[in-house]
Amino acid sequence: MGALPPFSAGGETIYGKLRRRAQVARRANPHALDYATGLPKLLPAAQAPTIDTSQTWANAAAVVSAGYSQAYPAATAGVVGPKFAYTGGWTTVYASSYVRLPEVTIYPTGTGNAGSNPAISAYCGRAHFTTDSPKFVIGGTNGGLMRVIVDGQYVSLATTAFPAATPSFVVLDFTATGGRASRDIIIEFQGVFNFLGLWFGPKDTYEPAVFTDSIRAAYFGDSISTASNAAVYGDFFCGVASDILGIQDTRSPSIGTTGYGVGTASLYKAEEHVFDIINQSPDIVFLTHNVNSFTFGWAATQPYWQSVYGQIRNWRASVPIFQIGVLNSASSGETNYAAAYAYEVAQKAYVTALAASDPNLFYVPVMTDLSPWIVGTGNTASLKNDGNRDIFYDQGGPHPNTAGHQYVGMRFAKGVLAAIAGKA
């Protein structure tokens, strides 16, 4: 509550920083596991605010007239102000007043991201701040979806929809659950949510979060990395892994169906979209492709992987790069499994050999891990009793359910830490 900026060790490497932040986040992060449900542990009901969507104020002036006289707009005259700490995307202003946190724009020609065109796709941006207000107003636009994180825990795993008006307002009310107290608040956006700002009472205090020790990670991958089949974008495995690792700024410039060896369609060729990583200026790069590549075999896809790797290295010679293995779902039976397994064995051997001369390149195994992550051929609708796929997938396809994203994110975070164990 009202946390000070995290300690930053002088002379610390990115690996020391990652280990330190992960140690702090291990048991206190928004995706800390509730072992009874397999999902994030929620804020206790006795501390949770009421989220009131019934207000029908016509505009900001009406909110002030209702007693919320302190206004903190997300943007003024088209300029993003320093009133909030944002993570998860570029702060982009719409209609001169709404802030959105887009991550990536997909163009089939392989051109045109934030450098020359507006970025429009978004997953789960967050606005961070601290307040002692017992009751305050959040402004957005009609149909916008959000979740609220209080002192590091979700109030609910479901999203809250803003009323059908523009602008529209939601009241966060703690008066029956502790009243005035200093709390760290995060508003997590769902998709293209437009954030207008906050309004507080005249005697409430407010301060934006201060990030002096943050890490930005880019997850460059396919549909699993864009939250496919997770009930809410913010529960995708990339966000889960980042929360567990203590990474505050999660970007996922990913494209469904993309991969290394997916033919000539440039919309889906990973090598054509490396600019999406570079535009994020990440501290760490996680390559989460493979599901759409393994059927081609490693020999055929290796040149495309090499192109992705080479482009990243040309951009920044020492940025840490982690390649994840195949998040295979066994959805096509043992033949599918065998092809995916053989691909991971070959890719892992190649990347590991390359890492002998590149100390900032790592492989995080999935199928070839000491304990493979996903086992079996069933799903929640068709139990096969042959592995954990029975509980982590709702379908025969490659996308885990929300509990599966939580599990994969946890395993990935552990794999990353294992990969850098002993790294100076």
Steps between C-alpha positions, in 0.01 A plus 500: 500500500654826389816309410828681455679465164684165492865483594740498206846356556788696356691317226239226485467303175163435337521141629566605858216746473263236363586254778458768767166620368377142461592425859294797619209409271503130573213503749363849448386567147161529326530145364607332823330162486191404697561126529131431558404633157821502297432867425632829643438556870241775544497793740314391817134603489541699823747728317339509157324813372156514350520572127199717415406533131160658559604865474372695199696824520494676166851640516794585723332816628218286637752281683648810664152619596444164671785580741805362323684827461855375447545403136798309361447473124687234304585759235459873450468659154625181340808467721554216747583645840715360784198427720514122448766235454403289199624154403410253228505715187558841346300779657298628207241780518168478319248782458749728683406355840485119512812295559535156350796261540539329163782255439522411133344558163508212254562575134532216247777685319718495809505879522337767703509457876527785750776668306278603210142392569268506800523188711150370567513150648507472877494228761536590866643841575502622859482840672667509845446744787463532879216668690339512843159582355209298642297558182605628159395506136663339197419648160490312171288452190194292427560127500857526628609206713732507799611309807624651826804387700524621862824456694615235255183289476212498254164608638336262252619289210203621294511829315285802581325660203457876493144633450362564152592865477794711391652602727396246765597453861553226758525560876746300711364504856693382808272664758362165624833314482753706691418852389793736472836324476806528281470249217695419186251482213541365149237540231554222248360571156335236286576546131437846358368653822507881494607649834378852577638549853406507870298724732546515878343673796642838613692352795636189332870462421630356178839420349609321183713190536874556453693236307873530555573131472275362229569237232329504161453166328380430146333165435523438126274213413178358361136475610580345838704811569199718415283341772300265276248303708583685824178650635669840542803635315684578822508131595705392198816308579726792407339725763503219754869432444586870524312546826675198651838624377438853629501645148276806508479590133371212286470544123371229268560598138363166383292382205266201489613223261849646468814292530846438358411252228156599380560546129513826310201694635675795655219569745597177676875484448670588827806637321283768335385640836815536704448877480212442742754394763743780425230766525432385857864567607487206743756409766429129436365316195297181538447308174181301546449365147515127411145361503449602136849393391571148621305324224756635251788349696795685649724472193247692291426765762853561630585765234191701596583472869854612414357807326296596808798446727736691271269800473471523878875472540557768237273726702658427838796268536454415868125503562400171669307271262306202633354246256220289646438144385185362336178561694358185344145407590517141373180590317576274205609198698838334517604586142460867575683454828790318337551775240486772765738313727754440222483867404568616856790258539661635183429866571623472857826339385554772239424794731703351784800456270463859377479620859855376555614812313205719601478529880167684476310227312297240692263211437201422723393139431135396511461147365862411577495645850582265786125495559316587173249779547190361324426128496207307356238524226181602685330825594237618747221392265654163418702355786757239400662455841843492338646830622450858606358603162167385647493811720705758308321487161133540412545389140693274269686798351827660609366765740499442876211621714544769766631250755730365230637847424563543874682167514705559183596848623616357831706228327648754259603731783671211677667399173637849448647509850649151452658614172684787669593319821855600587508765229690806614 
